[in-house]
Amino acid sequence: MRLLVLTLVLLSSPAFAEDRPKALPPLYFSFAALQVADIHTTLRALDNGAVEVNPLLKGIASSPVKLTVVKVAGTAALFTASEALWRKGRKKTAIVLMIAGNVGMAAVVYRNYQIGGPR
């Protein structure tokens, strides 16, 4: 939840209102929301007996703090890459990157719900 609040604060700051493509802020927010949903559904699925299949997260997925730290770092890295792209004049690439990130995370969250997330 804190990730969502931090993202909202960032998106509403005057410094963020540069000549950024209008599609990016909602894509940033939805990606952050999906990360929060992924944390919640992953922990819920693990509590319900599921096993983490992502080898990069296998050792930390059962720890809410560690999982959140990794998710925040990953989110920051994706946002930084997207920001760097649009600043270099590659606005469409930045938008496509964020769309791909959102689609990927939506698939992960959907799968988490299927295998043991909230009912």
N, C-alpha and C positions, 0 to 999 in steps of 0.2 A: 504494500500500500504506500509505503514511503517513496518508493520509486515513482509511482504515479503522481504523488504530490510534488516531488522534486521536478518531474517533467513538466507539470502544469506551471510551476513557478518559472521555470526556464522559458517555456513557450510564451508566457505572458509578459516577460520583461521587455522594456523598450529596446534594449540592445539587441534583442533577438529579432526585431522587426526590420532588419536590413532587407536588401533586395532578394530575399530568399524565395524560391519557388513556393507558391501558395499551397501546393500539395504536401510539402515536407512536414510542416508542424502537425497536421492530423496523422500523418504516417508515423511520426515520432511518438505521438501520444498512444496510438493504437498498438505500436510495438511494445511500449512500456506496459500497457495494460495486459497484453498477451504474456509478457514475461511474468507479471504478477500472477496471472491465471496459471501459468506453467508451474511456478513455485507451489502454489496452492494445490493444484491437481496432482503434481508429482508427490508431494508429501502425503496427500490423502491416499493416493494409489499405493504407496509404499506401506502406509498404515494398514491398508486392506490386503496386504500380502503380495502385491506386485513386486517385480524386480526391475531395477534400473538397467536398461539395455545400452544406454550410451556409455561407451568405455571411458570417455573423458570425465563423466560425472559419477561413475559407479562408486567411487570411494567417498564421495562427499554428499551425494544426494540425500542421504538420511539425516544430515545435519541442516536444519533450517538456516542457521547463520552462514555456514559455508556455502550452501546453495545460493543464498541471496547475494553474497559477496561475488560469486562467480557470475551470476545473472546481471548484477549491476555493472561489473567490469565488461562483460560482453555487450551489454546495451551501450555503454559509453564508447566502446570501440566501434560499434556499428554507426552510432551517431557521428562520431569523429570522422569516420571514413566518408559518410554521406556529406557532411559539411565541407570536407576538403574537396570533394568532387565538385560541388556546386560553386565553390569559390574559384576553382580552376576553369569555370565556364562549362562544366559537364553536368548541367542541370538535369537533363533527361536521364543520364546514368545514375545520378544521385537518387532520383525518384524511383527508377527501376530497382536499384539496390534495396531501398526501403520497402518497396512492394514485395520483392522476393523474401526479405526478412519477415514481413508480416504473414505472407502465405505459409512460409516454413513454420513459423511459430504457431499459427492457427492450426496447422496439421498436427503438431506435437500436442497442443492442448486438447484437440478433438480426440486424439488417440488416448491421452491420459484419462479423459472422461470415459472412454469406452472400456478401459481395462481396470478401472477402480476409482475413478474420480467421484465427485458428489453425485448423488442420485436425486 
